[in-house]
Amino acid sequence: NWNFHDFRMTSSTTMTAGSAFHAKLLGRSFIRNVVMDGQDGSLGVQTIAASKFWNGFWFDGIDTTTLDGFEARGRNDGLRFNGKVGGPQGDLFIRSGKISLCNVGLRIGGAIGGVNLDDTDIIANNINVSIDQTIVATANNQIFFGKGLAIDTPVTGPCMQVLDIGASESYLFLTGTWIASSPNNGL
């Protein structure tokens, strides 16, 4: 039941670990108009190497939380989230944001029971989206990519990679989603 809104986090130190915003076991909460080292970035330089935070946002074991009107940036992951084995496993609602200039823009890292993503631009990351089990070794479930979502122009990798193998009850829905302009694979 937390409400974070209307602030920006930036750093003059180049981080090699950690996250600008690490919310552990956050539930029934709202994050609005929050920028993690945003588009003007560090000293206005527009490269992944110029990012200062290691990770931007990290929602770790979240449940029923909304992220709305945001910018995410980090040398590693811009926005990463995962569920918790044996506990709440999801319901993250993401909309009206931008994730850019990261190694991985959006990482869905395991044990997510539900995520809805709309009206967001995921662009100019090495890999724009990775659906995997790198944070929690449990399958993700019910991932909805919806209207106004643009996954576009990754720097070196695919627009979206799905590495969540062996998940017999995993669902990925792409409805009104734009995936384009990849140097190798779109999906």
N, C-alpha and C positions, 0 to 999 in steps of 0.2 A: 504493500500500500504506500509506495513512495512516489513522489512526483518531482522529477528533475526537469528544469526547463530554462531556456534563455541564457546559455553560457557557452563559452568557448575554452578549450584547453589547448595550449601550445607549449613548446619547450625550446630552449636554446641548446640543450644537450642531446646528442645523438644516442638514443637508447639501444641496447642490445638484448633486452628482455623486458617482460612486463607489458602492461597495457595502460593507455591513458584512462580508460574507464573500464574497470573489471567489476562486474556485478555478479556476485555469487549467491545462488538460491533466491533470486529476485522474483517476486510474484505479485500479481494484481497491481502493476505499477505502470507509470507513463514517463517516457523520456521525450521531450519536445524541444525543437529548436536548439539542438546541442551540436557543436562543431568540434571535431577532433582534428586539429591541425589542418584546417580547411583548404579550400581551393587556392587561396592566395598563399597558403602553405608557409614554409620556413623561408623567410627573406624573399618571398615571391618566386622562388625557383620551382619550376614545374617538372621535376623528375622524381622517380622513385627513390633514388639515392639521396635526394634532398630532404626526404621525410625524416622527422626526428623521433617520433614514437615507434616502438617495435610493433605493437598492435594498437589499433584505435579503440574500438569497442570490443569487449568480450563479455557476452552473456553466458554465464557458466551455471548450468542447472536452473534454467529459467522456467517460469510458468505464468501464463496469461499476462503478458507484458506488451506494451505498444511503444514502438520507436517511430516518431513522426517528425518530419522536417529536420533533417540532419545532414552532416557531411562526415565521412569517415576516411581516415588516411593513416597508414602505418608502413614501416619498412617491411614487415612480415605480412600480417593480415589487417585489412581495413576494418572489417566487421566479421567477428567470429562468434559462433554460439554453439552450444551443445546442451543436451538434456542431462539428467542424472539417472544412473542405473538404480532401479528400485524406488525412484521418486518421481516427482513431476517431470514430464518429458516434453515440454514444449508449449505451444500456443504463444508464439511470438508473432506480432503483427507489425510489419515494416512498410512504411509508405513515405513518399515525398522526400527522397534523399538523393545523395550522390556519394558514390564510393569510387575513388580514383587514386592513381599513383601509388599502388601497393604491389607487393609480390603476389599475394592472392587478395582480390577485392573482397569477396564474400566467401567465408568458409563455414559450411554446415558440417560440424565435426563429430556427429554421432549422437544417438539416443534422443533425437528430436521427434516428438510425437505430433507436432503440427507447426507449420510456419506459413504465413501468408505475406507475399511481397508484391506491392503495387507501386506504380508511379515513381520509379526510382531509376537512376542512371548509373550503371556499373560499367565504367569505361577506363581505358588506358592503364590497366593493371597488367602485370606479366601474365597471370591467369585471372580471368574475371570472376569465375565462380567455380568452387570445388566442393562437391558433395562427397564426403568421405567419413572415415571413422578414426581420424588422426588424434582427436582429443579424447573421445570415449569409444571404446571398441564394442559398440552396440549399433545395430542398424537404425537408420533414420526412417521415419514414416510420415506420410502425408505432407508433402512439400507442394505448395501452390504458388506458382509464378503467374501473375495476372496482368491486368490491363496497364498499359503505360510503362511497362518494365523494358528498359533497353539495356541489353548486354552486348557491348559493342567495342570494337577496336582494341583487343588485347595487344600488348607489346610483343611478347615472345611465344605465348602458349595459346591454348584453346579459349574460346569464349566461355564454355562450360565443360567441366569434366565430372563425370559421375563414376566414382570409384567405390561406391557402397555396394560391394558384392555379397552375395549370399543372403540378401534381405528378401525373404519370401513374402513379407507383408509391407513392402515399401511402395509408395505411390508418389510419382512425380507428375504434376499437372502443369502444362504450359498453355495458357489461354491469353491471347492478345499480347504475347511476349515477343520482342524483337531480339534476334540473335544474328549478328552479322560481322563482317569485316575482320575475320581472323587470319593471322599469318599461316596457320596450319589447319586446325579443326574448329568448326563452329560448335558442335556438340559431340 
